[in-house]
């Protein structure tokens, strides 16, 4: 088996509390041919001082004077990748020792795979597991599978082929407050190829300051704009690859109106007219 370079990307913002534990989980990987790219997004805590102490020759650190935001910081790191595959590991999460080795081996089973991903074990203030099923089949099968069935950005934690086109390699910035860009990435990868679930855990730490916690505290008007933009972005990404636009529109409305609890945390229809109006304003027509 070949031994290509794998890139581990660690976006950091005020990560002093957890960054050493995160890095230790990378240093303990059984797959050793790594580059470790760290980008500090204008931290105001002791992150820079801690990062400056790192001596591992595989590490390259970048510092931003002004905060770019989590999506821009991830995209910056992706632009610096030299490896054949890369994996994004936020500053507060952990991976088991055989994580990268196990994910990499699964690519050799199928050339159509562009992302091999784990299941998530929640740690911190949350507990439990989050799973995302593999996404396979024809291009249209994969697109509709994402639109109707995939909401949690589990595959954001996967190992991704670096040779896919930039349109699908980089996170999409067309999101209100960058909310759910990791979930949009699922469709980008599904257009590029297949996503394969691997039975290995990834420990995602939930705490009061991480990105998902801030999403839940947004006011309802922001959530409405974000959810409608999210569904419209999926529609606009999928549209060039779909044979029947009416079916795409119907399935997009199912996600928009019937699955809105993913972000809005509501089950009633009080906001459906607002969601539909926002969605129709944002989708592309001929």
C-alpha positions as MATLAB code, in Angstrom:
seq = 'XXXXXXXXXXXXXXXXXXXXXXXXXXXXXXXXXXXXXXXXXXXXXXXXXXXXXXXXXXXXXXXXXXXXXXXXXXXXXXXXXXXXXXXXXXXXXXXXXXXXXXXXXXXXXXXXXXXXXXXXXXXXXXXXXXXXXXXXXXXXXXXXXXXXXXXXXXXXXXXXXXXXXXXXXXXXXXXXXXXXXXXXXXXXXXXXXXXXXXXXXXXXXXXXXXXXXXXXXXXXXXXXXXXXXXXXXXXXXXXXXXXXXXXXXXXXXXXXXXXXXXXXXXXXXXXXXXXXXXXXXXXXXX';
ca = [
       0.000    0.000    0.000;
       1.237    3.501   -0.797;
       2.001    5.928    2.008;
       0.892    9.363    0.743;
       1.111   12.551    2.731;
      -2.041   13.280    4.755;
      -2.812   16.799    5.928;
      -4.438   17.523    9.289;
      -5.984   20.995    9.388;
      -6.574   22.592   12.787;
      -8.492   25.881   12.757;
      -7.994   27.716   16.048;
      -9.791   30.595   17.703;
      -9.295   31.108   21.448;
      -8.385   27.452   21.758;
      -5.935   27.594   24.671;
      -8.126   25.450   26.916;
      -8.211   22.421   24.599;
      -5.504   22.749   21.915;
      -2.850   20.608   23.647;
      -5.264   17.705   24.112;
      -6.331   18.009   20.480;
      -2.725   18.034   19.262;
      -1.784   15.066   21.439;
      -4.459   13.039   19.660;
      -2.779   13.930   16.343;
       0.735   13.171   17.578;
      -0.485    9.730   18.707;
      -1.702    8.722   15.225;
      -0.412    5.395   13.909;
      -0.229    6.957   10.434;
       2.889    9.107   10.619;
       3.345   10.668    7.163;
       1.502   13.844    8.122;
       1.632   17.559    7.744;
      -0.142   19.440   10.528;
      -1.410   22.859    9.473;
      -2.665   25.197   12.190;
      -4.321   28.551   11.556;
      -4.963   30.878   14.490;
      -7.846   33.191   13.612;
      -6.862   36.236   15.668;
      -7.166   34.614   19.098;
      -7.344   36.884   22.126;
      -6.420   34.229   24.708;
      -3.104   32.394   25.185;
      -3.397   30.307   22.006;
      -0.467   32.005   20.230;
       1.847   31.555   23.200;
       0.991   27.861   23.389;
       1.329   27.314   19.652;
       4.705   29.078   19.557;
       6.071   26.383   21.868;
       5.385   23.536   19.440;
       8.523   21.939   17.958;
       7.235   19.039   15.840;
       8.757   19.483   12.341;
       5.504   18.365   10.714;
       3.731   21.463   12.037;
       3.236   24.715   10.149;
       1.441   27.553   11.921;
      -0.295   30.584   10.398;
      -1.509   33.617   12.329;
      -4.254   36.039   11.294;
      -4.275   39.475   12.885;
      -8.009   39.868   12.290;
     -10.645   37.209   12.798;
     -11.766   35.735    9.459;
     -14.529   33.453   10.733;
     -14.544   29.674   10.946;
     -15.383   28.999    7.290;
     -12.759   31.393    5.936;
     -10.199   29.949    8.354;
     -10.944   26.398    7.199;
     -10.742   27.445    3.545;
      -7.428   29.159    4.190;
      -6.050   25.903    5.578;
      -7.428   23.899    2.649;
      -5.609   26.278    0.281;
      -2.314   25.352    1.992;
      -2.722   21.563    1.772;
       0.111   19.599    0.165;
      -1.173   16.146    1.064;
      -3.170   13.805   -1.151;
      -5.932   13.782    1.481;
      -6.865   16.180    4.257;
      -8.951   16.176    7.407;
     -10.268   19.152    9.385;
      -9.917   18.817   13.154;
     -11.270   21.756   15.192;
      -9.209   22.792   18.216;
     -11.475   21.223   20.835;
     -12.023   17.772   19.297;
     -10.137   14.475   19.593;
      -9.351   11.521   17.323;
      -8.312    7.971   18.346;
      -4.816    6.680   17.425;
      -5.866    4.644   14.366;
      -8.237    7.298   13.045;
      -6.349    8.512    9.971;
      -4.941    5.076    9.145;
      -8.408    3.513    9.248;
     -10.064    6.209    7.121;
      -7.270    6.167    4.551;
      -7.471    2.398    4.040;
     -11.129    2.672    3.054;
     -10.276    4.737   -0.022;
      -8.495    1.761   -1.563;
     -11.795   -0.142   -1.667;
     -13.496    2.253   -4.103;
     -12.088    4.893   -6.465;
     -15.367    6.826   -6.435;
     -15.028    7.741   -2.769;
     -14.116   11.354   -2.061;
     -14.767   11.396    1.697;
     -14.403    8.598    4.244;
     -15.832    9.735    7.560;
     -16.364    8.535   11.167;
     -19.285    8.588   13.529;
     -19.341   11.282   16.201;
     -19.119   10.651   19.933;
     -20.269   13.733   21.828;
     -18.219   14.739   24.838;
     -18.363   17.724   27.167;
     -21.795   19.153   28.004;
     -23.477   16.739   25.554;
     -23.266   12.964   25.309;
     -24.316   10.331   22.809;
     -23.521    9.379   19.220;
     -24.308   11.022   15.883;
     -24.182    8.897   12.746;
     -24.429    9.751    9.078;
     -25.110    7.033    6.531;
     -22.911    6.516    3.485;
     -23.978    8.387    0.358;
     -23.704    6.214   -2.766;
     -25.475    5.474   -6.048;
     -25.992    7.636   -9.132;
     -25.354   11.369   -9.044;
     -29.076   12.166   -8.753;
     -29.491    9.473   -6.074;
     -26.727   11.059   -4.028;
     -28.121   14.572   -4.415;
     -31.640   13.630   -3.302;
     -30.265   11.519   -0.473;
     -28.486   14.593    0.909;
     -31.466   16.919    0.487;
     -33.950   14.564    2.137;
     -31.871   12.715    4.711;
     -28.663   14.455    5.764;
     -28.629   17.237    8.349;
     -25.710   16.660   10.718;
     -22.284   17.589    9.363;
     -20.636   14.354   10.480;
     -18.675   13.950    7.229;
     -17.091   17.365    7.891;
     -14.807   15.342   10.195;
     -13.829   12.904    7.443;
     -10.724   12.360    5.340;
     -11.206   14.105    2.001;
      -9.487   13.610   -1.352;
      -7.527   16.730   -2.208;
      -7.778   16.305   -5.991;
     -11.488   17.137   -6.328;
     -12.363   20.399   -8.038;
     -12.141   23.586   -5.979;
     -15.900   24.131   -6.267;
     -16.397   21.091   -4.032;
     -13.109   21.105   -2.083;
     -13.674   24.447   -0.343;
     -16.504   25.206    2.073;
     -19.318   27.276    0.614;
     -19.433   30.891    1.862;
     -23.003   31.486    0.623;
     -24.489   31.036    4.075;
     -26.131   33.456    6.500;
     -23.603   33.999    9.310;
     -21.715   30.931    7.961;
     -24.316   28.735    9.674;
     -24.428   25.102    8.468;
     -21.653   25.486    5.897;
     -20.395   22.083    7.075;
     -23.750   20.573    6.070;
     -23.625   22.243    2.644;
     -20.214   20.560    2.232;
     -21.987   17.185    2.297;
     -23.743   17.994   -0.969;
     -20.590   19.436   -2.509;
     -18.815   16.144   -1.853;
     -21.817   14.077   -2.972;
     -21.705   15.824   -6.349;
     -17.991   15.043   -6.607;
     -18.351   11.363   -5.650;
     -19.368    8.994   -2.868;
     -19.119    9.455    0.891;
     -18.446    6.368    2.984;
     -19.151    5.890    6.681;
     -16.387    4.140    8.629;
     -16.998    2.572   12.020;
     -14.467    4.587   13.957;
     -15.307    7.280   16.520;
     -14.492   10.968   16.435;
     -14.895   12.825   19.719;
     -16.640   16.164   19.284;
     -16.491   18.362   22.340;
     -19.583   20.424   23.105;
     -19.141   23.468   25.313;
     -20.727   26.874   25.704;
     -18.339   28.656   23.335;
     -18.211   26.382   20.299;
     -19.879   27.236   17.003;
     -22.958   25.016   17.352;
     -23.732   26.472   20.775;
     -23.809   29.988   19.334;
     -26.178   28.873   16.543;
     -28.781   27.749   19.063;
     -28.764   31.176   20.715;
     -29.465   33.134   17.529;
     -32.839   34.959   17.401;
     -35.622   33.365   15.374;
     -35.390   35.875   12.493;
     -31.724   35.025   11.962;
     -32.512   31.298   12.056;
     -35.285   31.754    9.473;
     -32.923   33.568    7.114;
     -30.171   31.010    7.733;
     -32.405   27.954    7.168;
     -33.986   29.343    4.007;
     -30.537   30.321    2.696;
     -29.251   26.859    3.546;
     -32.041   25.130    1.590;
     -31.705   27.559   -1.321;
     -27.940   26.960   -1.470;
     -28.530   23.211   -1.701;
     -31.081   23.788   -4.465;
     -28.753   26.058   -6.432;
     -25.822   23.642   -6.081;
     -27.923   20.653   -7.178;
     -29.828   22.281  -10.041;
     -27.190   21.874  -12.824;
     -27.036   18.110  -12.184;
     -30.774   17.293  -11.951;
     -32.942   16.163  -14.874;
     -36.323   17.224  -13.447;
     -36.296   20.621  -11.765;
     -39.853   20.172  -10.432;
     -38.753   17.127   -8.444;
     -35.785   19.086   -7.084;
     -38.076   21.951   -6.030;
     -40.524   19.542   -4.350;
     -37.772   17.771   -2.421;
     -36.198   21.094   -1.442;
     -39.512   22.221    0.034;
     -39.690   19.000    2.054;
     -36.358   19.905    3.601;
     -37.309   23.573    4.030;
     -40.700   23.059    5.684;
     -40.809   19.525    7.104;
     -37.228   19.320    8.383;
     -36.904   22.865    9.760;
     -36.615   21.558   13.328;
     -32.943   20.818   12.554;
     -32.146   24.515   13.063;
     -35.309   26.290   14.172;
     -36.185   23.726   16.896;
     -39.892   24.196   16.168;
     -42.559   21.819   14.871;
     -45.476   24.183   14.088;
     -46.073   25.989   10.788;
     -46.123   29.564   12.103;
     -43.027   30.548   10.114;
     -43.576   28.579    6.910;
     -44.714   31.583    4.876;
     -41.539   33.469    5.835;
     -39.330   30.483    5.029;
     -40.998   29.979    1.661;
     -40.706   33.633    0.722;
     -37.023   33.790    1.694;
     -36.311   30.520   -0.140;
     -38.011   31.584   -3.383;
     -36.113   34.873   -3.348;
     -32.777   33.074   -3.128;
     -33.075   30.203   -5.618;
     -31.794   30.556   -9.167;
     -34.238   30.547  -12.093;
     -33.574   30.511  -15.831;
];
